[in-house]
Every structure is written in C-alpha cells, then in structure tokens.
Amino acid sequence: MIQPEKIIIADDHPLFRQALLGTLKAKLNQTQWLEAETIDQLEQQLQANNDSDLLLLDLNIPGAHGFNTLIHVRNHFPQIPVVVVSAHEDHSTISQAMSYGAAGFVPKSTPVDDIFTAIMAVLSGDVWLPESFQGAQTDSNNGDIAERVASLTQQQYRILMMFAQGLLNKQIAYDLNVSEATIKAHATAIFRKLDVRNRTQAVIAISQLDLTEAGFETK
C-alpha cells in the first residue's frame, strides 16, 4: 500500500480528532498529519502545504459559514481532494457537499475503520459516500445519464474515454502531459457528475449511450 505524504485534518473537536488520528496513524505511519482547529489555522496549513494529498474537513469548524469553506478550498486548492467529515448526515447536506466539490462524505458516526476505507478510496481516485445515501440515489441515476455526460468538460470527456480503454492514471497523465494528481482530480469530478463511485461504474454508465471517441479525433 502506497501511503500519502500529507493529510490535513480540520476539526475543532479534540476527542474526535485524537481518536481518529490514533487509528489512522497506526495504519498510515509514514504519513505526515497536519491539524487545524479553526478556519485561520486551516488557511495557514493549506498555504504552507498546498501539496497535501487530502483534506478531512468538518463543515462546522469555527469560522466556517455553511459550505463556504468547502467551496473556497475547491476553488483555490483544486489539487487537494476534500472529504467532508460531519455530524450532519442528512441526504440534503451530503448532496450539497458533493455538488460543491467534495470527493467523499463521511458521517462522524462512521466506524474509524470505515473512515480509513473512505480515505483510501478517495486517494485512489474514487468517490466515497455512506451506503444509505448511495442506495437512495441509485434509482434516479438511470434516466439522465445523457445529461450528465453532456455536463463533462472536453478534457473530462477525453479522460473518461481513456478510462473506457482501460488506461491507467499514469498512462493517461503521460499521454495528456499532466500530472497523475491532475488526472485523479479530473476523475473525482467525472465520477461526481456521472453519480458513480469508480471507473468501472463510469464505464458501465456511459456504455448505455454507446459513446465512441469519434468526436475527439484531432487533426
């Protein structure tokens, strides 16, 4: 297992933070863990460590106003995937967090081992959501796949087609002359727009439309 170099935890509840770190540090003992208890501390950590692999964000950290922190981070540090860790786990909150760019949503009631699973899923480029939310979304995902694909940018669509070819992130990054982290960020956005969790589900989803690469041929 390849371990991430840096992960930022932004949460003002010391008991929860220490319990989480106690387990995660044992599993990811080569990772540097950076902590923030307020928005100001988080901003300082982000500025000093903009090469972090992941941000675990509590939406209610002091100084935050709703989803503004998530939106700010995604706009100014798009290279850092964000997993929202929240005491709020209603479907509306989860849906909004994902629409504003979160790569995953973990209720604080989630067992720590499952939080670790969520972290590793996001780091590998997948989207992670609570099972109850995934199940509730399944039925609504069938009729609008064409609209979802249409919402992809040209680069996202091109990467999706390369997923369909079975190319690895490293191969795609080489072909497009970008970093592997950039491909992972695009993948997260693609999965969110298609309402799927991973590459396999994305390819299955677009197979319903029998898409080809014809539109992407360049002279």
C-alpha positions as CSV (number, residue, x, y, z in Angstrom):
1,M,0.0,0.0,0.0
2,I,1.4,3.4,-1.1
3,Q,1.0,5.8,1.8
4,P,0.1,9.5,1.2
5,E,2.7,12.0,2.3
6,K,0.5,14.7,3.9
7,I,-3.1,14.8,5.1
8,I,-4.7,17.8,6.8
9,I,-7.4,17.3,9.4
10,A,-9.6,20.4,10.1
11,D,-11.8,19.7,13.1
12,D,-12.2,21.5,16.4
13,H,-13.3,18.5,18.5
14,P,-10.1,17.3,20.1
15,L,-11.6,14.0,21.3
16,F,-12.9,13.0,17.8
17,R,-9.7,14.3,16.2
18,Q,-7.4,12.3,18.6
19,A,-9.5,9.2,18.3
20,L,-9.4,9.4,14.5
21,L,-5.6,10.1,14.5
22,G,-4.9,7.3,16.9
23,T,-6.3,4.8,14.4
24,L,-5.1,6.4,11.2
25,K,-1.6,7.0,12.4
26,A,-1.2,3.3,13.1
27,K,-2.4,2.4,9.6
28,L,-0.6,5.2,7.8
29,N,2.6,5.6,9.9
30,Q,4.6,7.2,7.1
31,T,2.0,10.0,6.5
32,Q,2.6,13.5,8.0
33,W,-0.6,14.5,9.7
34,L,-1.4,18.3,9.9
35,E,-4.1,19.6,12.2
36,A,-6.3,22.7,12.1
37,E,-8.9,23.8,14.6
38,T,-10.1,27.0,13.0
39,I,-10.5,28.5,9.5
40,D,-7.4,30.6,10.1
41,Q,-5.3,27.6,11.0
42,L,-6.7,25.7,8.0
43,E,-5.8,28.5,5.7
44,Q,-2.3,28.6,7.1
45,Q,-1.9,24.8,6.6
46,L,-3.2,25.0,3.1
47,Q,-0.9,27.8,2.1
48,A,2.1,26.1,3.6
49,N,1.2,22.6,2.5
50,N,-0.5,23.0,-0.9
51,D,1.0,19.7,-1.9
52,S,-1.2,17.8,0.6
53,D,-2.8,14.6,-0.6
54,L,-6.1,15.1,1.2
55,L,-8.1,17.4,3.4
56,L,-10.5,16.0,6.0
57,L,-12.9,18.8,6.7
58,D,-15.5,19.4,9.4
59,L,-18.1,21.8,7.9
60,N,-18.7,23.3,11.4
61,I,-15.1,24.2,12.1
62,P,-15.0,27.7,13.9
63,G,-15.1,30.5,11.4
64,A,-16.8,28.5,8.7
65,H,-20.2,29.5,7.3
66,G,-22.0,26.6,5.8
67,F,-20.4,25.2,2.7
68,N,-18.2,28.3,2.1
69,T,-15.0,26.7,3.3
70,L,-15.5,23.7,1.1
71,I,-16.2,26.0,-1.9
72,H,-13.2,28.1,-1.1
73,V,-10.8,25.2,-0.8
74,R,-12.1,23.6,-4.0
75,N,-11.7,26.9,-5.9
76,H,-8.3,27.9,-4.5
77,F,-6.7,24.4,-3.9
78,P,-8.3,22.2,-6.6
79,Q,-5.4,19.8,-6.5
80,I,-6.3,18.8,-2.9
81,P,-9.3,16.4,-2.7
82,V,-11.7,17.1,0.2
83,V,-13.5,14.5,2.3
84,V,-16.2,16.1,4.4
85,V,-16.4,14.6,7.9
86,S,-19.6,15.9,9.6
87,A,-22.0,15.2,12.4
88,H,-24.8,16.1,9.9
89,E,-25.6,13.1,7.8
90,D,-28.9,14.0,6.2
91,H,-29.3,13.5,2.5
92,S,-29.5,17.2,1.7
93,T,-26.2,18.0,3.4
94,I,-24.5,15.1,1.7
95,S,-25.9,16.0,-1.7
96,Q,-24.9,19.7,-1.4
97,A,-21.4,18.8,-0.2
98,M,-20.8,16.6,-3.2
99,S,-22.3,19.2,-5.6
100,Y,-19.8,21.8,-4.2
101,G,-16.8,19.5,-5.0
102,A,-16.3,17.1,-2.1
103,A,-14.7,13.8,-3.1
104,G,-16.4,12.0,-0.3
105,F,-18.7,12.4,2.7
106,V,-18.1,10.6,6.0
107,P,-20.6,10.9,8.9
108,K,-18.9,11.2,12.2
109,S,-20.9,8.2,13.3
110,T,-18.9,6.1,10.8
111,P,-16.6,3.5,12.4
112,V,-13.0,4.6,12.2
113,D,-12.0,1.6,10.1
114,D,-14.6,2.6,7.6
115,I,-13.2,6.2,7.6
116,F,-9.9,4.7,6.8
117,T,-11.5,2.8,3.9
118,A,-13.1,6.1,2.7
119,I,-9.8,7.9,2.8
120,M,-8.0,5.2,0.8
121,A,-10.9,5.1,-1.8
122,V,-10.6,8.8,-2.4
123,L,-6.8,8.7,-2.6
124,S,-7.2,6.1,-5.3
125,G,-9.5,8.4,-7.3
126,D,-12.9,7.0,-6.3
127,V,-15.8,8.9,-4.6
128,W,-16.9,7.6,-1.2
129,L,-20.4,8.1,0.2
130,P,-22.4,6.4,3.0
131,E,-24.2,3.3,1.9
132,S,-27.6,4.7,2.8
133,F,-27.1,7.7,0.5
134,Q,-25.8,5.5,-2.4
135,G,-28.8,3.3,-2.2
136,A,-31.2,6.3,-2.2
137,Q,-29.5,7.7,-5.3
138,T,-29.5,4.7,-7.5
139,D,-33.0,4.9,-9.0
140,S,-32.6,8.5,-10.0
141,N,-29.4,7.8,-11.9
142,N,-30.8,5.9,-14.9
143,G,-32.8,8.5,-16.8
144,D,-30.4,11.3,-17.0
145,I,-27.0,9.7,-17.9
146,A,-27.0,11.6,-21.2
147,E,-27.5,14.9,-19.4
148,R,-24.7,14.0,-17.0
149,V,-22.3,13.1,-19.8
150,A,-23.2,16.4,-21.5
151,S,-22.1,18.3,-18.4
152,L,-18.5,17.0,-18.7
153,T,-15.8,19.4,-19.9
154,Q,-14.0,18.4,-23.1
155,Q,-10.9,17.3,-21.0
156,Q,-13.1,15.3,-18.6
157,Y,-14.8,13.6,-21.5
158,R,-11.5,12.7,-23.1
159,I,-10.2,11.2,-19.8
160,L,-13.5,9.3,-19.5
161,M,-12.9,7.8,-22.9
162,M,-9.4,6.8,-21.9
163,F,-10.9,5.1,-18.8
164,A,-13.1,3.1,-21.2
165,Q,-9.9,2.0,-23.0
166,G,-8.6,0.6,-19.7
167,L,-5.7,3.0,-19.5
168,L,-4.1,3.6,-16.0
169,N,-3.9,7.1,-14.5
170,K,-0.2,7.1,-15.1
171,Q,-0.6,6.3,-18.8
172,I,-3.3,9.0,-19.2
173,A,-1.2,11.6,-17.4
174,Y,1.7,10.8,-19.8
175,D,-0.5,11.0,-22.9
176,L,-2.0,14.3,-21.8
177,N,1.3,15.7,-20.4
178,V,-0.2,16.5,-17.0
179,S,0.5,15.1,-13.5
180,E,-1.1,12.0,-12.2
181,A,-2.7,14.1,-9.4
182,T,-4.4,16.2,-12.1
183,I,-5.9,13.0,-13.6
184,K,-7.2,11.9,-10.2
185,A,-8.8,15.3,-9.7
186,H,-10.5,15.1,-13.1
187,A,-11.6,11.5,-12.2
188,T,-13.2,12.7,-9.0
189,A,-15.1,15.4,-10.9
190,I,-16.2,12.9,-13.6
191,F,-17.5,10.4,-11.0
192,R,-19.4,13.2,-9.2
193,K,-21.0,14.4,-12.4
194,L,-22.0,10.9,-13.5
195,D,-23.1,10.0,-10.0
196,V,-20.9,6.9,-9.8
197,R,-18.2,5.8,-7.4
198,N,-15.4,4.5,-9.5
199,R,-14.0,3.9,-13.0
200,T,-15.9,0.7,-13.5
201,Q,-19.3,2.2,-12.8
202,A,-18.4,5.2,-15.0
203,V,-17.6,3.0,-18.0
204,I,-20.8,0.9,-17.4
205,A,-22.9,4.1,-17.2
206,I,-21.6,5.5,-20.5
207,S,-22.0,2.1,-22.2
208,Q,-25.7,2.8,-22.0
209,L,-25.3,5.6,-24.5
210,D,-22.9,3.6,-26.8
211,L,-20.4,6.5,-26.8
212,T,-17.4,6.5,-29.1
213,E,-14.3,8.6,-29.5
214,A,-15.3,9.8,-32.9
215,G,-15.9,13.3,-31.6
216,F,-12.4,13.5,-30.2
217,E,-10.4,12.8,-33.2
218,T,-8.0,15.7,-33.9
219,K,-6.0,16.6,-36.9
